[in-house]
Amino acid sequence: MEIMKGKLLQFRGTWGSGIGCLVIEDSETGDVEVIPCDNAPTVRALDACFGNVITAGHTARGIGYKGKEVYWSYDEMGLILAGFTPVEDASEELITLYNRERGDD
């Protein structure tokens, strides 16, 4: 599983579908990626990590996550978000794995 690093730009989701998208600007390439994700768990994770995400009526209109940098990866099949970790909360092991993947031991 490849570990990426990027800046959170936006979360998009709809109440009934269960699927959302996390929009991330890649730290290395500057490319903007739209990563499919499980809607509710991703919103709860964003709120737990950064706050100011969940707003009245259980909507995700808060902006507490915007501009924050995270390490993230796709699931085993490369289809949806497996998870993310705020850069400031990353363990030494995660940072080492990220750097090793890029040849920056």
trRosetta pair geometry for C-beta under 8 A, 3 or more apart (Angstrom, degrees):
i j d omega theta_ij theta_ji phi_ij phi_ji
1 73 5.1 67 161 171 107 143
1 74 7.1 -154 -151 68 92 66
1 75 8.0 -67 -121 -180 121 17
1 76 6.7 -69 -79 -97 108 54
1 82 6.7 -17 -158 9 141 167
2 73 6.2 169 84 -130 50 102
2 74 7.5 26 54 28 87 94
2 101 6.3 125 -141 -158 76 150
3 71 5.5 -2 -178 -176 108 108
3 72 7.5 142 -158 71 62 25
3 73 5.2 -55 -103 -68 52 114
3 94 7.0 172 -145 -168 157 81
3 97 5.8 88 3 115 149 105
3 98 4.6 -95 102 -94 130 79
3 101 6.1 169 43 3 90 154
4 24 7.7 110 116 120 126 144
4 26 6.5 -67 -175 -125 120 92
4 27 7.9 157 170 22 77 94
4 71 7.1 154 82 -159 40 57
4 72 5.5 -31 68 68 91 75
4 73 6.4 146 14 -86 81 57
5 26 7.6 85 78 -159 54 59
5 27 4.4 -31 106 19 95 136
5 28 7.3 93 60 -26 94 89
5 69 6.8 21 179 179 91 101
5 70 7.2 -170 -145 97 57 39
5 71 5.3 -30 -95 -100 78 65
5 72 7.6 141 -97 19 29 72
5 87 7.1 65 -149 -90 108 109
5 98 6.3 65 -46 -159 115 139
6 24 4.0 90 105 165 137 107
6 25 5.4 175 -171 80 105 42
6 26 4.8 -59 -95 -104 119 32
6 27 5.1 -146 -93 -25 48 79
6 33 7.3 -106 -89 33 177 111
6 69 7.0 -159 113 -144 22 71
6 70 6.7 -19 65 59 63 75
6 72 6.8 -51 35 26 99 116
7 24 6.7 151 70 -160 38 68
7 25 4.6 -13 55 56 95 101
7 27 6.8 114 -23 -76 81 81
7 67 6.1 -18 -174 -150 111 35
7 68 7.1 154 -152 79 66 27
7 69 5.3 -40 -93 -92 67 71
7 70 7.9 129 -111 16 22 73
8 11 7.8 -3 -174 -48 111 86
8 22 6.9 -57 -131 -175 93 101
8 23 7.6 95 -164 79 55 60
8 24 5.9 -36 -99 -104 47 79
8 46 7.8 144 -155 -127 159 113
8 65 4.9 -60 116 150 153 97
8 66 6.1 -123 108 -116 94 31
8 67 6.8 -38 68 24 78 18
8 68 5.1 4 30 58 117 80
8 69 7.6 -155 -1 -85 78 21
8 70 6.1 52 -43 1 102 117
9 23 4.4 -67 69 109 105 102
9 24 6.5 178 7 -99 91 23
9 25 5.6 89 -45 -23 120 95
9 32 6.7 -16 7 -137 158 109
9 66 6.7 34 -156 -140 25 82
9 67 7.9 67 -100 -62 46 45
10 22 7.8 168 89 -159 50 41
10 23 4.1 14 54 42 88 127
10 66 7.1 26 -78 -106 49 100
11 20 6.2 4 -178 169 90 129
11 21 7.3 161 -158 83 48 51
11 22 5.7 -16 -108 -107 76 65
11 23 7.3 -148 -73 15 28 82
11 42 7.0 173 -140 129 125 117
11 43 6.9 129 161 -93 154 76
11 46 6.4 -69 -59 -50 151 169
11 53 7.6 41 22 -155 151 111
11 60 5.6 -69 100 138 132 133
11 65 7.0 51 -26 68 118 142
12 20 6.1 164 89 -167 50 77
12 21 4.5 -4 59 55 101 98
12 23 6.9 59 -7 -27 103 108
12 34 7.8 -13 31 -149 127 109
13 17 7.4 -150 -170 59 71 109
13 19 7.2 -165 -133 108 83 39
13 20 3.1 -30 -88 -107 109 103
13 21 7.0 180 -68 19 66 58
13 39 4.3 126 -155 -131 135 104
13 42 7.6 169 -65 69 143 122
13 43 6.9 -93 30 -55 160 115
13 60 6.2 45 44 39 121 139
14 17 4.6 63 71 7 106 112
14 19 7.7 14 40 66 88 68
14 20 7.7 178 15 -92 51 69
14 39 7.4 -86 54 -107 44 148
17 39 6.8 120 81 -39 82 143
18 38 6.8 -34 167 -150 81 70
18 39 5.3 -152 -171 16 28 117
18 40 7.3 -42 -137 -4 64 97
19 36 6.0 -24 -169 -161 109 100
19 37 7.4 135 -161 71 61 38
19 38 7.2 -62 -110 -114 48 34
19 39 5.9 37 71 -41 4 99
20 36 7.5 138 81 -159 41 52
20 37 5.1 -34 73 71 88 89
20 38 7.1 15 25 116 94 18
20 39 3.9 121 -29 -104 105 69
20 42 5.5 -136 64 56 135 140
20 43 7.2 134 -38 -43 168 93
20 60 7.9 16 -126 44 147 160
21 34 4.9 1 -179 -178 129 93
21 35 6.4 144 -159 69 68 40
21 36 5.7 -39 -99 -97 76 45
21 37 6.6 141 -108 18 23 86
22 34 7.7 155 74 -158 38 47
22 35 4.8 -24 61 63 89 101
22 37 5.3 40 -12 -8 104 139
22 42 6.3 -135 -56 -171 116 141
22 72 7.8 -147 105 -145 144 161
22 81 6.0 50 23 -65 129 149
22 84 7.6 -138 155 -34 167 144
23 32 6.4 5 -176 -178 95 102
23 33 7.3 170 -151 86 50 45
23 34 5.4 -16 -101 -103 78 70
23 35 7.6 179 -83 18 27 75
24 32 7.3 163 84 -153 35 57
24 33 5.3 -18 64 61 86 93
24 35 6.3 10 11 -3 113 119
24 70 7.4 -85 -125 56 129 107
24 72 6.6 -124 -89 36 171 150
25 30 6.5 -13 -178 -156 100 44
25 31 7.3 169 -152 87 57 32
25 32 5.2 -30 -97 -97 71 72
25 33 7.8 160 -95 17 22 72
26 29 4.5 15 95 46 132 91
26 30 6.4 -48 71 6 84 12
26 31 4.8 17 23 54 124 79
26 32 7.6 -141 1 -77 79 23
26 33 6.2 69 -45 -11 99 112
27 69 6.9 58 -79 -144 126 114
28 102 7.9 -165 -94 -113 144 136
35 72 7.3 -149 3 142 177 141
35 74 7.2 -141 -145 -90 114 83
35 80 7.3 106 169 -158 82 45
35 81 4.9 85 143 -65 121 98
36 79 6.8 -37 63 152 125 71
36 80 4.7 -72 97 -113 95 82
36 81 6.9 -155 91 -9 46 83
37 41 7.8 -125 160 75 99 91
37 42 4.3 71 133 -63 134 148
37 80 5.8 137 -97 -175 39 96
37 81 3.9 -5 -96 26 102 126
38 41 4.6 27 98 36 119 111
38 42 5.9 155 76 -21 62 96
38 80 7.1 72 -31 164 71 141
38 81 7.6 -119 13 62 69 100
39 42 6.3 -83 -159 36 15 106
39 43 6.5 8 162 -15 61 111
40 43 5.8 -56 -146 36 31 111
40 44 6.3 28 159 -16 66 107
41 44 5.7 -56 -146 39 33 110
41 45 6.1 33 155 -20 67 107
42 45 5.6 -54 -145 37 31 111
42 46 6.3 34 155 -20 65 104
42 81 6.7 71 -97 74 124 147
43 46 5.8 -52 -147 35 30 111
43 47 6.3 27 155 -16 64 108
43 53 6.2 177 -167 139 72 123
43 54 6.3 94 160 -79 107 91
43 60 4.5 -107 -126 -89 120 132
44 47 5.8 -58 -148 40 30 110
44 48 6.2 31 154 -21 66 108
44 54 7.6 26 -96 -55 52 129
45 48 5.7 -53 -142 37 31 111
45 49 6.2 22 160 -13 65 110
45 83 7.7 -140 -153 -143 162 76
45 84 7.2 123 137 51 134 95
46 49 6.1 -64 -146 42 26 105
46 50 5.9 -33 176 33 65 112
46 53 4.6 136 112 -113 105 164
46 60 7.4 69 66 -152 139 119
46 64 7.5 137 153 78 92 98
46 65 4.6 -41 -165 -64 109 147
47 50 7.0 -81 -124 59 18 72
47 51 6.4 52 -166 -109 59 26
47 52 7.7 180 -129 46 73 24
47 53 3.9 -126 -80 51 78 118
47 54 4.8 2 -93 -11 148 100
47 62 7.4 81 -101 59 91 140
47 64 7.3 82 -118 60 53 137
49 65 7.3 62 83 -104 106 100
49 68 7.8 149 126 139 116 161
49 84 7.9 -59 -37 99 169 102
49 86 5.2 161 -174 -35 122 119
49 89 7.3 -116 -142 7 101 151
50 53 6.4 86 76 -42 101 113
50 64 4.3 156 130 132 101 102
50 65 4.4 141 56 -85 160 67
50 68 5.7 -117 -99 -36 136 163
50 86 7.2 146 -65 -83 90 133
51 62 7.8 -95 140 149 49 149
51 64 4.7 -142 90 -158 57 160
52 62 4.2 -171 156 -180 59 128
52 63 6.5 -33 132 58 112 50
52 64 3.0 133 67 -55 93 116
52 65 8.0 -165 82 -18 82 62
53 60 5.7 -12 164 -149 86 81
53 62 4.2 -143 -112 69 14 118
53 63 7.9 161 -100 -11 55 10
53 64 5.2 -89 -49 42 73 110
53 65 5.8 39 -88 -19 115 109
54 58 6.6 -25 -163 -140 105 47
54 59 7.4 139 -156 74 56 37
54 60 6.2 -36 -97 -99 53 62
54 62 6.3 -20 24 5 21 128
55 59 5.0 -33 65 72 94 89
55 60 7.1 147 14 -114 89 10
55 61 4.5 -45 20 51 145 94
55 62 5.1 162 -51 -43 97 86
56 59 6.9 1 76 27 49 102
62 65 7.8 90 107 3 90 85
63 66 4.7 -28 -173 6 86 124
65 68 5.3 -85 -167 24 54 126
68 86 6.2 -47 166 -126 121 100
68 87 7.9 -170 170 14 77 95
69 86 7.3 90 83 -160 56 63
69 87 4.3 2 102 -12 102 134
70 84 4.3 18 165 -179 139 116
70 85 6.2 148 -161 71 85 36
70 86 5.5 -57 -101 -100 81 38
70 87 6.3 -130 -96 -34 25 75
71 84 6.7 159 82 -157 47 64
71 85 4.9 -8 56 57 98 95
71 87 6.5 116 -25 -89 82 64
71 90 5.6 81 1 -99 131 129
71 94 5.9 151 77 163 166 122
71 95 8.0 -131 -62 -82 149 55
71 98 6.0 -98 -127 -77 128 139
72 81 6.6 -43 -175 -142 116 99
72 82 7.8 149 -179 54 69 78
72 83 6.9 -158 -140 102 68 41
72 84 4.0 -19 -96 -102 95 90
72 85 7.6 -178 -73 20 54 60
73 81 7.8 113 85 -155 39 57
73 82 4.9 -25 94 46 87 121
73 83 6.7 6 49 54 85 69
73 84 8.0 169 15 -84 57 55
74 77 7.7 -101 147 75 109 50
74 78 4.7 54 122 -133 148 44
74 79 6.7 128 -173 34 115 29
74 80 6.7 126 -153 72 78 24
74 81 6.7 -77 -114 -103 48 29
74 82 5.8 74 138 -16 19 99
75 78 7.0 -116 69 -34 64 18
75 79 6.0 -31 52 49 111 77
75 80 5.3 22 -2 62 120 74
75 81 7.2 53 -33 95 84 17
75 82 4.4 147 -81 -77 52 89
76 82 7.6 97 -28 -92 55 127
81 84 7.0 -31 -170 -34 120 96
85 89 5.8 -128 179 87 89 99
85 90 5.2 108 123 -91 125 76
85 91 8.0 -56 177 3 159 76
85 94 6.2 -40 65 -170 157 168
86 89 4.5 67 67 17 95 106
86 90 7.2 -135 94 -36 47 77
87 90 5.6 -30 -154 -11 36 120
90 94 4.6 -119 -167 82 95 129
90 95 5.3 109 130 -53 125 90
90 98 8.0 -19 -170 -6 148 139
91 94 4.8 100 55 4 79 99
91 95 7.1 -146 95 -1 44 87
92 95 5.7 -58 -149 41 33 111
92 96 6.0 36 153 -22 67 108
93 96 5.7 -55 -146 37 29 113
93 97 6.4 30 155 -19 64 105
94 97 5.8 -54 -148 36 31 111
94 98 6.3 33 154 -19 64 106
95 98 5.7 -53 -148 36 31 113
95 99 6.3 25 156 -14 65 109
96 99 5.9 -59 -145 42 29 107
96 100 6.0 31 156 -23 66 110
97 100 5.7 -53 -140 36 28 112
97 101 6.5 34 157 -23 61 103
98 101 6.0 -56 -158 28 27 112
98 102 7.1 6 152 -2 60 110
99 102 5.9 -72 -156 46 35 102
99 104 4.1 -92 -168 82 89 100
99 105 6.6 134 127 -94 106 23
100 103 7.6 48 -170 -72 33 21
100 104 7.4 -101 -66 58 24 61
100 105 5.8 48 -104 -90 73 74
